[in-house]
């Protein structure tokens, strides 16, 4: 089965989200292990998300925002 092409807007969302997630995580001084433990996801999955290879559902997005002490918007939107 051929690999499905990811639409450009999803590629952009992954790029922005993963960048913001990494910056916020580092600002809090959290490791991949620590944040994934707080959120209740595997470290491997979290790494995939932060590298832009995966997105999270709404419940995980809200947990990430809560743990990082930011709004969901701060993770989803490009800051200029």
C-alpha positions as CSV (number, residue, x, y, z in Angstrom):
1,X,0.0,0.0,0.0
2,X,1.5,3.4,-1.0
3,X,2.2,5.9,1.7
4,X,-0.4,8.7,1.9
5,X,0.8,12.1,1.2
6,X,0.4,14.6,4.1
7,X,-1.4,17.8,3.1
8,X,0.7,20.9,3.3
9,X,-1.4,22.5,6.1
10,X,-0.8,19.4,8.3
11,X,2.9,19.5,7.5
12,X,3.0,23.2,8.6
13,X,1.0,22.4,11.7
14,X,3.4,19.6,12.7
15,X,6.4,21.9,12.1
16,X,5.0,24.8,14.2
17,X,3.7,22.5,16.9
18,X,6.9,20.6,17.2
19,X,9.0,23.7,17.3
20,X,6.8,25.4,20.0
21,X,6.7,22.2,22.0
22,X,10.5,21.9,22.1
23,X,11.0,25.5,23.1
24,X,8.4,25.4,25.8
25,X,9.8,22.1,27.2
26,X,13.3,23.4,27.3
27,X,12.1,26.6,28.9
28,X,10.7,24.5,31.7
29,X,13.9,22.4,32.0
30,X,12.0,19.2,31.2
31,X,13.5,16.1,29.5
32,X,11.5,14.0,27.1
33,X,11.2,11.4,29.9
34,X,9.9,13.9,32.4
35,X,7.3,15.5,30.2
36,X,6.0,12.2,28.8
37,X,5.6,10.9,32.3
38,X,3.6,13.9,33.4
39,X,1.4,13.7,30.3
40,X,0.9,9.9,30.4
41,X,2.4,9.1,27.0
42,X,5.4,7.0,26.1
43,X,8.8,8.8,25.7
44,X,9.0,7.3,22.1
45,X,5.7,8.8,21.1
46,X,6.6,12.1,22.6
47,X,9.9,12.1,20.7
48,X,7.9,11.4,17.5
49,X,5.7,14.4,18.2
50,X,8.5,16.8,19.0
51,X,10.3,15.7,15.8
52,X,7.2,16.6,13.8
53,X,6.4,13.0,12.8
54,X,3.2,12.8,14.7
55,X,0.4,14.9,16.1
56,X,-1.5,14.5,19.4
57,X,-5.2,14.4,20.0
58,X,-7.0,17.2,22.0
59,X,-6.8,15.5,25.4
60,X,-3.0,15.1,25.1
61,X,-2.7,18.7,23.7
62,X,-4.5,20.0,26.8
63,X,-2.3,18.0,29.1
64,X,0.9,19.2,27.4
65,X,-0.3,22.8,27.6
66,X,-1.2,22.3,31.3
67,X,2.2,20.7,32.2
68,X,4.1,23.4,30.3
69,X,2.0,26.2,31.8
70,X,1.0,27.6,28.4
71,X,-2.2,27.9,26.4
72,X,-2.9,25.4,23.6
73,X,-2.8,28.3,21.3
74,X,0.8,28.9,22.3
75,X,1.7,25.4,21.1
76,X,-0.4,25.5,17.9
77,X,0.2,28.9,16.4
78,X,3.3,30.4,14.7
79,X,4.8,33.2,16.7
80,X,6.4,36.0,14.7
